[in-house]
Amino acid sequence: MANFFTVGAHRPHNRKDRRYDMPRLSLKIGDKEFETFDWSLGGFRIPDFKGRPPVGEVMRVTELCYSDTHRVPVNCEVTVTRVVLGKNQVAFSFKTIDDTAFDFLESASLQRLSLLSKNN
């Protein structure tokens, strides 16, 4: 039986990297594409999916994207860190992140600042 780590009103998040919800990031885990709820240099949250791996399992992210013109192949390992029950979400943390992924996420965070400045 898989172990599940849940987050709720009684347990705060414990992360060092602030998560962003824009620009909306898409990624591929194996051959499945997901859109994130939020992301950071430390990890991301996606909708739950059939065949969800147990907490602690390591998977591979093969692509990151935040628009048709901003799509890059990457080779990163991620670890399932928690399942958010009731919201049907799975959270991952980056175990390894290659230079392409790091540069892409850094660029996406700067894109976020640009989007915020246009909204004000």
C-alpha positions as CSV (number, residue, x, y, z in Angstrom):
1,M,0.0,0.0,0.0
2,A,1.3,3.4,-0.9
3,N,2.1,6.0,1.7
4,F,0.4,9.4,1.3
5,F,1.4,12.7,2.7
6,T,-1.5,15.1,3.0
7,V,-1.5,18.9,3.6
8,G,-4.4,20.6,5.3
9,A,-5.3,23.3,7.7
10,H,-3.2,21.7,10.5
11,R,0.1,21.4,8.6
12,P,1.7,24.4,6.9
13,H,3.7,24.1,3.7
14,N,7.5,23.9,4.3
15,R,9.2,25.2,1.2
16,K,12.1,27.6,0.6
17,D,11.1,28.6,-3.0
18,R,8.0,30.7,-3.5
19,R,5.5,29.1,-5.9
20,Y,4.0,31.0,-8.9
21,D,0.8,30.5,-10.8
22,M,1.8,32.5,-13.8
23,P,2.8,32.2,-16.4
24,R,0.9,28.9,-16.5
25,L,3.6,26.2,-16.9
26,S,3.0,23.0,-18.8
27,L,5.3,20.0,-18.6
28,K,5.7,16.4,-19.6
29,I,6.2,13.6,-17.2
30,G,7.1,10.7,-19.3
31,D,4.8,11.0,-22.3
32,K,1.9,12.6,-20.4
33,E,1.4,16.4,-20.5
34,F,0.2,18.3,-17.5
35,E,-0.6,22.0,-16.7
36,T,0.6,23.1,-13.3
37,F,-1.4,24.8,-10.6
38,D,1.8,26.5,-9.4
39,W,5.5,26.0,-9.7
40,S,8.9,27.2,-8.5
41,L,12.6,26.3,-8.9
42,G,11.9,23.7,-6.2
43,G,8.9,21.9,-7.6
44,F,5.3,22.1,-8.9
45,R,1.7,20.9,-8.3
46,I,-0.4,19.2,-11.0
47,P,-3.8,17.6,-11.3
48,D,-4.1,14.0,-10.0
49,F,-3.8,11.4,-12.7
50,K,-4.7,7.7,-13.2
51,G,-1.9,5.5,-12.1
52,R,-0.5,8.2,-9.7
53,P,2.8,7.1,-8.3
54,P,3.2,6.8,-4.5
55,V,4.9,9.5,-2.4
56,G,8.7,9.2,-2.7
57,E,8.7,7.7,-6.2
58,V,11.1,9.4,-8.7
59,M,9.8,10.3,-12.1
60,R,11.3,12.1,-15.1
61,V,10.2,15.5,-16.6
62,T,11.1,15.6,-20.3
63,E,9.6,19.0,-21.4
64,L,8.7,22.4,-20.0
65,C,6.5,25.0,-21.7
66,Y,4.7,28.2,-21.0
67,S,3.7,29.2,-24.5
68,D,4.0,27.8,-28.0
69,T,7.2,29.7,-28.6
70,H,8.7,28.9,-25.1
71,R,9.0,25.1,-25.1
72,V,12.2,23.2,-24.3
73,P,13.2,19.6,-23.9
74,V,14.7,18.9,-20.4
75,N,16.0,16.0,-18.4
76,C,15.0,16.4,-14.8
77,E,14.2,14.0,-12.0
78,V,11.2,14.8,-9.7
79,T,10.0,13.2,-6.5
80,V,6.4,12.9,-5.5
81,T,6.3,14.8,-2.3
82,R,2.6,14.8,-1.4
83,V,-0.9,14.1,-2.5
84,V,-3.4,16.9,-1.7
85,L,-6.6,14.9,-1.0
86,G,-9.9,16.6,-1.7
87,K,-8.3,18.8,-4.3
88,N,-7.1,15.9,-6.5
89,Q,-3.6,17.3,-6.8
90,V,-0.1,15.8,-6.7
91,A,3.0,17.8,-5.6
92,F,6.5,17.1,-6.9
93,S,9.9,18.5,-5.9
94,F,12.9,18.6,-8.3
95,K,15.5,16.0,-7.4
96,T,17.8,17.0,-10.2
97,I,17.4,19.9,-12.6
98,D,19.5,20.4,-15.7
99,D,20.8,23.7,-16.9
100,T,18.2,24.1,-19.6
101,A,15.4,23.6,-17.1
102,F,16.9,26.0,-14.6
103,D,17.4,28.7,-17.2
104,F,13.8,28.1,-18.5
105,L,12.3,28.4,-15.0
106,E,14.3,31.5,-14.3
107,S,13.2,33.0,-17.6
108,A,9.5,32.1,-16.8
109,S,9.8,33.9,-13.4
110,L,11.0,37.0,-15.2
111,Q,8.1,36.6,-17.7
112,R,5.8,36.5,-14.6
113,L,7.1,39.9,-13.6
114,S,6.4,41.3,-17.1
115,L,2.9,40.0,-17.0
116,L,2.3,41.5,-13.6
117,S,3.6,44.9,-14.7
118,K,1.2,44.9,-17.7
119,N,-1.8,44.1,-15.4
120,N,-1.1,47.2,-13.2
